[in-house]
Amino acid sequence: MSSFASSIRPKLPELPESIFTTMSVMAKEYGAINLSQGFPNFDPDQKLLELAAKAMRDGYNQYAPLSGIYSLREVISEKILSLYSRRYHPDTEITITAGATQAIYTAVAAFVWPGDEVIVLKPAYDCYEPAIIAQGGIPVLVQMDPHDHRVNWALFKKAISERTRMVIINTPHNPSGVTFSTEDMRTLEQSLKNTNILVLSDEVYEHIVFGNGRHESASRFEDLASRSLICASFGKTFHVTGWKMGYCAAPDYLMKEFRRIHEFNVFCANHPLQRALASYLKNPDHYLDLGPFFEEKRDLFLSGLQGSRFKFKASQGTYFQLLDFSELTDEGDVAFAKRLTVEKGIASIPISVFNKDQQDHQYLRFCFAKTEDTLLRATEILGKI
């Protein structure tokens, strides 16, 4: 190795291959039903596709404004006001991003300095910690209850220090499918009162909540809203994960700093897709119907597992379902997930990879954002194990 090459210092430690990559590659190699990675295997609404194609034909193929086209920011502002009774000004408090992951990274980059601590509730989506580490920040990991995946707020409060700069929350929660309650959000709000700690609220599954539950956005709560950057995803909402379109909403004094980084990160998001989304969002049914749509898929998946040896509590939101396999084997979840892929032809995600210290409580995550045929074939396999 040349001295030049050896002089390169990685900003991120040597990380293992993503479990999503591992399981998807295995699913393809063994011809398994892929319920691992979180994406639908059905088409989005044809109307949305036509709107995107029309925007391209109409010439909206050059750069959009840095913060996104005004009509899209305006309809997002109206949506948030209608659902959560909080007004974000389209001009100064909403920015369109290249997906929620870019929004999350930009929020961390804008506010976390070397040595700052960021509290992450585990299990957690795997983009949070690398973003913190890349800025020189220190992830402070707080494990949620291993079985009901509720936050232990006493542990959370103990994790707060004078170096805490930010807290990252995610509701509805991936991978558990649990939703934060009003009491959870009030406790978080009270815990941060009279501090300068920011909240990064990952709300990409905001419209996928089941039963009589409701999404408790950070924007609903006065003090939380004043310190929160809320990240959301059109890809998750409208079955177009490959579009990589999302947004961030925050008070103007936070959004000003967010945009400083956003400008030199991506500058702007896809212009014709913004045009399509601005038109599509004008009909609230396009997102308000998501809960019942995915609840039906969840119920189909779980009904096929009745009488099986898997244990479960029905997901409260997202399009993920955890299954407890502790009555089937003593294997660790990674080994069992791989064996299911190879021997049974069905791929899932082991939860230990998202936990603090890789704690293994024998849970697998299955994505039910699939066609009815796929879900029936999957439950037929799982029901026989």
N, C-alpha and C positions, 0 to 999 in steps of 0.2 A: 504494500500500500504506500502511495506517495505521501510525503510529509504534508502536502496540501490536503489530501483526502483525510488523513489522520487528524488534521486540525479542526475538522468539522465537529461541532458540539451540538447534539440534538436538543431541541427545546422540550421535546417530550421523551420520556423514558422509553425503552424498548417495550412495546406493547404486544401482547399476543394477538393473533388474528381474531377479528371480531367474531363472536359466536354466531352472528347473523350470516356472515360469509361462510363459516364452517358448515352450518346446518343447511344452508341453501345449496352449497356445492354438493354436500352429501345427498340431499334430496334429488338433485339432478342426476348424480352418478348412479343412484340405486332406483331411480324411477319412483320415488316415494311421493305421496300426497304431501304438499308443502304447506303446513299450517304454522310454520316457524316465523318467517318475516311478515311484518305487519302491512300487507298491501292487499287490496281486493283482486280477485281473479275474474271480475265482471266489468263490463264497460260502463263508463260514466254516461250521464244524460246526453243523448244525441243533441239536444238543444244547446248545451254548453259547448260541445265540439263545433257546432255550426257557428256559434257566436265567435269562437276563436278563429275559425277559418275566415269568417267575414271580416274580422278586424285586420287580418293579414292582407286580404284582397283590397280592403279600403285604404291600405297604405300606412298602417300604424306599425311600421317595421324598424323605426329608428329609436334612439334612446328616449326613454320616458324621463320625466323629471326625477331628480334625486329621491324625493320623498314618495314618489308614486303619483299617478294621475289623480287630479282632484276629485273626479266623480266617484272613483273607487274609495278614496279616503272618506268622502262624504257619506256614502252608503254604509260603510263600516261604522262611522260615528253614529248614524241613526240606528243601526243594529244594536250596538252596545247600549245606547240610551234606552231603547225599547226593552231589552232583556234585563239590564242590570241597573238601570236608573242612574247612570253616570255619563256625563257628556265629555267627550274628548274632542277638542277642536280639530277639524280636518287639516287646517293649515300647519299647526304647530305641535300636535300631540299624537299623530298617527303616521307611521312610515311603512310602506310596502317593501317586503323583503323577499329574497330568493329562498323561500322556505322558512319554517320555524327554526331549523337548526342554525341557519345563518343569523337569524334574529337573536337566538340565545348566545351564540358566540360573540356577536357584536355587543350585546348588553354586558357580557362579562369583560370583554376587552375595553369597553368604555369606562368601567368603574373600578376594576380590580387591579391593584398595584402589587408589586413584589412584596411578599410578607403579609398581605391581607389574607384573612381567613374567610372561607365561604362554607356555610353549613349546607350539606347535601343529605337529604333523607334517603336512606337505602332500604329496599332496592331502588335503584335509579337508572334512568335511561343513560346509555353509555357515552353521550356527548358532553355531559356536564363537566366531569372531572378533567378531561384533557383540555377543555377550554380554560379552566381555572389554572391548571399547571402551566400552560403555555404563556400565561401572563405573569408567572412567578408567584401566583397565589397558592394558598394552602387549603386543600379540601379538608373539611372537618366532617367526618361521617357519623351520622346518627341512625342506628338501625331501627326500623319500624318493627312492630310485633311480628314474629316470624309466621304466625298463623292467621291472624285477622288483618294484618297489615295496616293497623292503626298507628298513629304517631304517639310515641311516649313523650308527652309534653314536658314531663319532669326532666327526662334525659336531654331533651332539646334545650331547655333553659340552662342546664348545666354546661352545655356546649358553647353558649354565648360568652364571648370574652371582649376585652377592650380592643382586640384586633379584628373582630368580626365586621366584615364590610358588607356581606350579602348573604341572603338565604335563598335557596332554590327550592320551590315547591312545584308539584305537578298533580293537578286534579282536573278531570278524572285521571286516575293514576295508572301509568304503565310501569311495571308489568302486571300489577295485582288486579286491576279492574275496580278498585275501591274508589269511592268519591269522598272528598272532605265534607264534613258537616258544617252547619253554621257555627256550632260550638267550637269545632276545630279552628275555623277562621277567626273567631272572636278570641280564642286563646292565643293564636299566633299574633293577632293584633295587639293584645295586651302585653305579650312577651316582648314586643319590639317598641312599645310606647316609650317616649323620652330617650330613644337612641337615634343614631344616624345610620342605622342598618337598612340596606335596600332589600327589596324582595324581587326576585325574578320568578314570575309565575308562568309556568308552562301549561297552557290551557288548550292544547291542540285538539283534545277530544271534547271540547266544551259542549258540542251539540249531540253527543252520544251518551245520554244518561237515561236510565231505565226506570220503569214503574212510576211511582209518585215522586221520585227524587228530582232534585234540580241542581244545576251547576252553580256552585258557590264561587263565582269569580272574585278575584281580589278587588275588582273594581266596585263591588257592592259595598265595601267597607271603607268608611271615610279615611281613617288613618292609614290602612293598608294601601288604599288607592294613591295616597299622597307620596308613597315611597316605592311603588311597584312599577316594574316594566312587565307588561303582559304580552306574551308571545302566542300567536295562533297560526293555524295552518289551513289553507284552502285545499291542499292536497288530501289531507285526512277527511275533510268535510265533504268534498265532492268527488271522491274516488279517483283522484288524478295525482297520485303521489309523485309521479315522474315529472310533473310540471314544476315542482319545487317553488311554490308560491305561498307566501304567508304575510304576516304583518306584526308590528309591535305597536302597542298603545301605552302611553305614559304621560305624566304631567310635563308641561313644556320645559321645565328646568332640567328634567331628566332626558327628554327627547332631544334637546339641543346637543347634549354630549353624545347620545346614541348616534345622531346623524354625523357627527365629526368622524367617527370610525366608519360608519356605513358608506360615506362618500368615497373613502379610499380602500374600501373592502370590495364592494361590487358596484358602487355608484348608484345603480338603479336595477330594478327587477324587470322581467320580460314584459315588453310594452303591449303586444297584441293580446296576451293573456290577461293583462290588467283590464283592457277594454271589455273582454268577454265577461270577466268576473263582475265588473261594475254593472253590467246589464243583468246578469244572472241573479245577483244578490237582491235586486229590486223586488223579487218575489220571495217573501220570508218562508214560504212552504218548502223551498229548496233546501233549507237547513233545519226548519222546525220538525220536519217529518223524519229526520234521521234516527231519533231515539226509537220510535216504534219499528222502523225498518230493520235496525240491527238487533233490537230486542227479539224480534221474530226469529232471526238467525241464531241468536244465543239460545233461545228456548228449543229450537230444533236440534241444536248440537247437544244440549243437556238432556233432552228427552231420550236421545239415542244412547245415553250413558246410564240411564236408570237400570239398576240391577247389576251394573258392572262393579268391579273391585276398586275403581277410582272413587275418591271422596272429593267433594267440592262444595263451595258456597257460590251461588249464582253471582256473576259479575254485576256490579252496580253501574258500570259505564265502560267506555272504550269499546273496542271490538276484540278484546282478549279475555280468555277464561283460564284460570289456574286449575290444575288437577293435582290432587295429592295422591301419590302412588305408593305411600308407605306400607300399604297392605299387600303390595304385589312383590316387593323385593327389598333387599337391604342395600342395593346398589346406590351409588351417588347419582345425582341427577344428570350430570354430563354423560356418564357412562350409559345410563338408562336411555337418555335421549338418542344417543348414537346407536344403541342396539335396536331401539324401536325403528329407526330409519333403515337400518341394514336388514333386519330380520322381519319386520312387520310392514315396512313400506309406508311409514308415516313420520313426518318430521315436525319437531316442536322446539321450544327454546327452554333450556334449563335455567332456573332462577338464581342458582348460587352465584353465577357470574355477575349478577347485579347487586349482590349483598355485600355488606361489610365483611372483610376477611374471608370472602367466598363461603360464607355460612351456607350449609346444605341442609335444607329442611324437607327435601324430597317433593319438590313441586316442579311441574312443567307448565309452560305457557303455550296455549294454542290460540291461533288467530281464527275467528269465525267469520271474517269478512270474505266469505266465499259463496259460491253458488250452492243451491240446495243439493244438487247431485254430489258435489265435492264433500259437503258436510255429512251426507248420508253414507257415503263410502268410508269416510273417516271414522264415524261412530260405529260402523259395522266392524271395522278392524279393532278399535279400542274396546268395544264391548266384549270381544272374545278373549282378551288378554287375561 
